[in-house]
Every structure is written in C-alpha cells, then in structure tokens.
Amino acid sequence: MSIITIFLAGQLLGLQCSDLPALLDDELSPPLQINSSVAAGKRDFMLAWQLGQPYDGATHSKIQLAARLSNGQWIAYPSALTSGLTNAVQANPKLAFNGRYLLIWQEYNEVNGWDIQGAILAVNDKIEVIKNITLSNAPDNQTSAFVTRHNSGFAISWMSYLDEFYRPYVVTMDQQGTVLHQGYLTRSDSKVESYTPGWGYQTHAGKSDSVRYIKGQNAVLQSIDEQLWIAWEDKTIWSPGKKGSISWHYSPLTASKKGWSTDTILKAPSPLIGRTNGTLGCYIDEVCIASGASIVGRGQKMAPAFRFNPKLSTIYPANVELKRKHSGWDKATLYPLFNEGYSLYGPISQAIDTKHKLLITASVAKTHRKHEGDLYQLLLAETYGMESTKREHLPYTSTTPIRNPSVAANDAYRLVTFERALANGGIKLHQCFWQAGDAR
C-alpha cells in the first residue's frame, strides 16, 4: 500500500473565517477565550471554551457555551456552566455528540483537588442542560479528560492520581448520562511479559495480585465498529543522569470485573510518535491513524503518523519510496501526517466524517521569516480510503499568533475554532466554516 499526498490549497467550498460574533464576547478585558472544543450535531454545532486562567486573581476561570444553528446563527448559553459548587475553578472543556451533546470539564475544589464534571446538552432554539453529572470526585487529582462517541452513547477517559502515579480511567455511558461500565486499565499477569513499559504496571493496593493496573498519562479514545480503543502515553522513570523516553501504546478495551482488560497491546513503532501529544483516528473499519507532534531532524516539530488495522492489531507498512527530508523518519512504518515543509505550533485535533469516511485533521504551523516576523497558518488535512490518500488545505494565515485548533464535522459542514492573539494582550476565538465535499 502507498501513501499518496495531494496539495489542494484554497479549495474548501464556501469557506468563511471570522471572529466569533460579538454576542459571545465576555466581561473580561482584554478577552481571554482559550481551550475551545467543538462538536458537530446532525445540523448544528456546539462550542465550549474556557474563559480566563485558573487562579487569575479574584476571577476564577469558567466554562462558556455557544451553538451554531443550521441557519448560521450563533446562540449563547446565558450564563457560565455550573455544577453547583460556589466559586468553582473550571478548565479544559471537551465535547462529543451522539444523539445529544456531552460536555465534560475539570473542576477544582479545595477538598478533592481537580474533579471531572459533565453535562448532557441539547440544542433547539436555545441550549438546554438536560442533566448535570459528577463523573469523579475522588480525593486525588483527576486530569486530562477526553470524550468520544461510542455505540449509542459515550466513552470518557481521564487520568486518576493514585498510589503516586497517574492511571487511565475509562467510563462508558448512555445518552441519558447513565454509567454503563467504568474502571482502570488492567492487564493479567500472564500478559505482563509482552508489555514492557516505563511507568508500567503495578498491583493496586488491596487488589488481587493476579491483575496489574496500568499507569500512564494523556489517554485518548476512539470507537470503531462498536469496539472501543485507547491510546496512552507511557514514560520511563525520570531520574538524575537518565535521559528517559516516551512511548505510546494502543489497545482494544474489554469490560471486565476489574475494570478494562488490555490483553492485546500494540506499541507505536517509533519513539517519534506523540512526543508531546498523541492522536488516534479510525475512519474506516480497517484503518486507524495514530500520530502526535514530535521534534524531528533539525529541531522542527513534525507529525509522524503510522497506520494499523484495528481488526487484526497489525501495522501497515509505509511507502519506502516516499522521500523524507529528515533522517528521523522510520521509513518502514512512518509517514508525515502533514507536509514536512511546515513546523507545527501546538497540538493536533481530529474529527471523523462518518458519511464520507474521512479523517479531518487540524493543526497550526509557524514559519519564521527573516526581517518580516513569524507567519502562522492553519493546516487542514483530509485522509480517506484504504491507502490513506490525503489532501491538504491552508484556509487561514496570520502574522499574529494562532494556536489550539478544535475541528468538528457532520455530513454537510465542517467547523474549526482556534485561539487568535490580540494586540492588547487578549486572546479571542476565531472560526473557519465550510461545506463538506467528497475528497475523492
């Protein structure tokens, strides 16, 4: 199989890019709209973002909501979202849609530290909060929450701090917000030899020695053909004199009495994958693409990717004839998710168009221009087909910094939001919106 890259800049149908409308402005001066997350419903889009920084004087950060209706009109939720806790510090919202919207976020309280809160949402002519959910209020910090659609409901993950390590914790729930299954990642002793991580596995205090509880950070989830997959970051233990390393692991999850079994683990074929953040996108039953920003070659931040078959847990080879500019590539398995000529600036966001079977990927590139200042470009890639054919777009270019895109797609439209720096020191969300088109 080969990887074919086609560059088709500027061919997005009906492309419109602009700041969010004034009705979504907030009381902060200068504005501080950060960490946005966007999800696509059948005809509309939901947007959540963090207003302000945690612990910024007397102003606690909070979560704001808005929706773009099918007629193009934006509506705002009339107040900040609340879980009932007075003066809560809220951060890092994440959204998903599966018949209804599910929003999750981190919330700080002085008793337990960071908890995970959620809300089931609906959009008609207004945004409605159907149900508030406390997903975790354990006594130690819960961080790095993630949510995706799964079967007829949702799957959520976060990192739970326990026994001096972070451990991935996964919850599945239906559309009404009822928890179906939850627990830590486990691995039986009989499978331990085939899993050689750094932080690794350890018997949970008070639990049976026959089950090992996996440690790790920054997990992401993906559901494909009713099978839930997880990707998580594993590190060697950092200590003076030791360099340490980062590796990503991928596993289908099976519900068990002890939590979630990970008896089949696929390891990233190169340490280049996910040095700073990992992604996992399965757009057809036979193809998942895993990637992550990484420093390659001469210090350029790239996005190495590899493909695997989720049914067989086998890695597809890359096209060894494809020339690469940097010696860091593993030519047998890795290929660039974006054009190698761009230096990435920040994380990667992904969305899946289930109708057209496309994986849509967004990131930001930063180019240094001598005597002209830096140039920032929004990168979009559409990947499709068994051979992962790809086309790329540059829908937005700016001489002021942009970062942290979030992209969503339904059958008819795509929406990406990202942060744009202002001259007064503020940050305001910007949007690009366009019509769906068949990449083939």
Helices and strands as residue ranges (DSSP letters): E 5-7, E 16-19, G 22-24, E 33-40, E 45-51, E 62-68, E 74-76, E 89-97, E 101-109, E 113-123, E 127-136, E 142-150, E 153-162, E 165-173, E 179-188, G 189-194, E 201-202, E 211-214, E 217-224, E 227-235, E 246-252, E 254-256, E 259-261, E 266-267, E 277-284, E 287-296, E 300-302, E 304-309, E 314-315, E 335-336, E 349-353, E 358-369, E 373-384, E 389-398, E 402-409, E 413-421, E 427-435
